[in-house]
Amino acid sequence: MPSSLVRGFTVHFRAARLIVRDSEVRRLASRPLLVNILLMVAGLPLGIWGAIQLSGMLVGGDGVVATLLRTFLQILAAAVGVFLSFFLLLLLGSAIAGPLNSKLSLAVEQKIRGTQVSAGDTSIVQDVARSVAFAFGRLLMFVLCYPPIFLTQFIPGLGFILFPVLSLLYGAVVLSLDFSDYVFERHYATFRQKLRHVWARKSLYLGFGGGLALLMLVPFAGFVLLPLGVVGATMLHAEETS
């Protein structure tokens, strides 16, 4: 288990190396990267501004205590706004750049396997149906998993530890599924099959998703997270199923 966790966590470094060294992968990775940069530049300041404005409304008054408390909440809100904005913009970027990410994933898988890989012969209706099914599966997972996680923060003495740890684990699973879907869509027909593949390799994908979650906290790393995650997820799947 520890070795799988480390391999999942460090695949991002191998993915970065492949992008830098391979001209075709680098060319394909630059397209979703551009989409991600444009989204981050436009959406990140807006998300931070919105979080600060919202927090400023929570405390009224003009006294010293009220001003200090409002300032503290605004600083905290800005930090939370950065993380949430990165997370939401990353998911939005994944959706917008979906076709570009699929081409990138296919090219990487063919290089890892050393053979031609079928891109899948599906109609637009089938693609839409599969996307809807994946979105529904994600929503169901959120409804079943996140409310209990949210409630743990109210457990006296343990909540301040349990809530961030469980939230990080949940986020790692979600990020793993999102970035792996581009390679999964060529091999698995249903959300259940995709989830089963991840669950059978829990430590590997916790390391992978945990690495992505931590990279989101690094300034400006979010700009390269989209292609990096797609390449890393494809490498892991190709290596696991070869």
N, C-alpha and C positions, 0 to 999 in steps of 0.2 A: 504493500500500500504506500509506504513513504516514497519509494522509487517512482511509482505512478504519479503521485502528487507532484513530485519535483519535475518529472518529465512534462506534465501538463502545464506547470508554471513556467518552465524554461522554453517551451516551444515558441514563445514569442520572439526570443532571441534568434532562434533558427529561422523563423519566418522573416525577420528583418534581414538576416544574412542572404536569404534566397531572393528577396526583393531587390537588394542592392546589387547582387552578382548576376542575376539573370535579366537580360534586356527585355525579353518578352513579358515576363512577370512584372517587371518594373513599369513597362508601358501600360499594361492592363490595370495595375494597381494605382497608377496616377489619376485615372478617371474617377473612381469613387473617392479618392483622396481629395480631388478638387471639389466634388459635391460636398464632402464633409467640411472642408475649410470654409466654403461659402455659407453653409448653415451655421457653423460655429461663430463666424464673424458677425452674422446678422442676428442670430438668436441668443447667444450668450450674454451680451450686454443687456438685452431686453429681459432675459430671465433674472439676472441679478438686480436690475432696476425694479422689477415687479416684486421680488422678494423683499427688498429694502422698503418699498412703499407700503407693502402689506404689514410688515413688522412695525413700521412707524405708527400705524393706526391702532396698534394694540395698547399703547400707553399714552394717555392724555396728560395735560397739565404742562406748566412751564417751570416748575420748581427744579432745584438742583438734582434731587433724587430721580424725578421723572425724566429729566434730560439724560442723566447717566444711564438709567435703565433703558431708555429708548435707544441710546447710542450703542449699548451692549447688544441689544436685540437686533439692531440693524447690522452690526458686524457679524453676528452669528447667522443672521438671515442671508447675508452676502455669501458666506462660506457654504451654507446649505444650498443656496441658489446656484452656485457654481457646480456643485456635484450633481444636483437634480437636472440642471440644464444640460450638462454634458451627457447624462444618462438618456434623457428624453430626446435630445438632438441626435444622439448616436442611433437610437432606435428609428427615428424619423429618417436619418440618412440611409440606414439599412434598407428601409422601405423604398425610398426614392431611387436609390442606386442599385436596386435589386437585380435587374438584367446585367448590369456591369459587374456586379459581384459574382453572379453565376458564371460569367465568362472567365473571370479571374480564377474562381474555384476549379473550373473544368481544366484550365491550362495547368494549374498546380498539380492536380490529381494525375494528369497524364504524365507529367514530369516525374512524379514520385513513383508511379507504377511502371513507367517505361513503355506503356502501351496506349493505344487509342481507347478513350472512354466515351460511351454513348452519352450524348447530352439529353437523351430522353425525347421520345416522339409523342408529345401531348398537345392537345388543342388548347386554345385560349380559355375555353370554358373549363377544361380540366385544371388548368393552371390556377384560374380564379377560385375554383372549388377547393383546391388543395390549400391555397393561401387562406381562405376563409376557415377551413378546418383547423389549420395551424393556429390562427388567431383565436378561434374558439377554445382550442386546447390550452393555449396560454392563459386566456381569461378564466377558464375553469380552474386551472392550477393556482391562479392568483386568489380566486374566491375561496378555495379550499385551504390554502397555505398561509396567506398573509394575515388575515384577521387574527388567528391565534398568535402569530409572531408579534403583531402590533400590541396585543394585550399583555405580552410578557413584560413590557416596560413598566407596568403597574404593580408587578410583584415586589413587595418591600425587600430591600437589601440585595436582590438579585437582578431586578429589572434593568438597571443601568448597564449590566454586563451582558445579560441574555439577549436583549433587544438588538444591539449593534452586531453581535456575533451571528445571531440567526438571520438578521437582515442581510449581512454580508454573504452568508451561505446561500440564501434564497437568490440574491442578486447574481451570485456566481453560476447557479443553475440556469437562470433566465438568460444570462449572457452567453453561456455555453450553447443553449438551444438556438438562440437567435443567430449566432455566427456560424453554427454548424449546419443550419438549415440549407445553406447553398449547396453543400455536398450531400446532405441527407436527402434532398429532393430527387436526386438521381438514383437513390438506392432504396428508399423507404416510402411506401405509399401513404401511410397514416401517421398521425401525431403519436399514437400509442407505440408504434414501432420505433420512432425516433426517441421517445422518452425511455423505452426499454433499452435501447442501445446505450444511452447515457447512463441509465441507472446501473447497468451491468459493469460500468467502468466509472463508478462514482468518484473515486479518488483522483483519477486522471482528469475528469472534467471539472471537478472542484478546483484542482490546481490551475486548469486552463481559465475557468471563469474568474477565479480569485485573482489571477494575474491581471486579467482585463480590468477588474474592479479597482485594483491598486493603481494600475496605469492611468485610470481616469483621474486619480488624485494628483498626478504629476503635471505641473503646468505645461501646456501646449502639447502634451502627449496625446490628448484626445483627438488632435488633428489627424494623426496617423493610425488611430485605433481601428478604424473601419477596415481598411485593406489588411492591416496586420492581423486582425482577428479572423478574417475570412481565410487568409493563407494558413494561419496556425491551425484552425479547425480542420481544414482540408488535409493538412499534413498528418494530423493525429488520426483522422479516420482512415486515410490511405494506409498508414503504417499499421493500424490495428486490424485491418481487414485484408491485408496482402497475404 
